[in-house]
Amino acid sequence: MIKKKILFLCTHNSARSQMAEGFAKSLLQDEYEFYSAGTEVSFVRPKAIKVMKEIGIDISGHRSKHMKEFYGTIFDSVISVCDNARKICPVFPGAKQMIHQSFEDPSSADGTEEETLEVYRKVRDQIKRWILENLNIF
């Protein structure tokens, strides 16, 4: 069976796209191949790693990747998870379909450690819910 390939795209590939990739892999790795990338390279945010670990998903081995690493790969769906990535990359080379679903950038949250972690948790849960509700569009 040939698995569908899905790419989650964000600006820095540091939080939202990483959480989406991690959650989707944990749920659907038998049916799909999931990847994530950014329009720029950064690092995987420690708070993203922490809140994913809270639900039993380990993304500590992930790294931030530039979208150019995936040029030449045919994807069934490329899903932009932030408005900036959609603006910079409205069409991805090799994508059969482009999907956009914007989520708040948790890395821009201000406040105490616990307050910012709550923002990461909220975004994590929104991404999880969106993936579960939209499996049919992948």
Secondary structure as UniProt FT lines:
FT   STRAND          4..10
FT   HELIX           16..28
FT   TURN            29..31
FT   STRAND          32..38
FT   HELIX           46..54
FT   TURN            55..56
FT   TURN            60..61
FT   HELIX           67..70
FT   TURN            71..72
FT   STRAND          77..80
FT   HELIX           83..88
FT   TURN            93..94
FT   STRAND          98..100
FT   HELIX           106..108
FT   HELIX           113..133
FT   HELIX           135..137
//
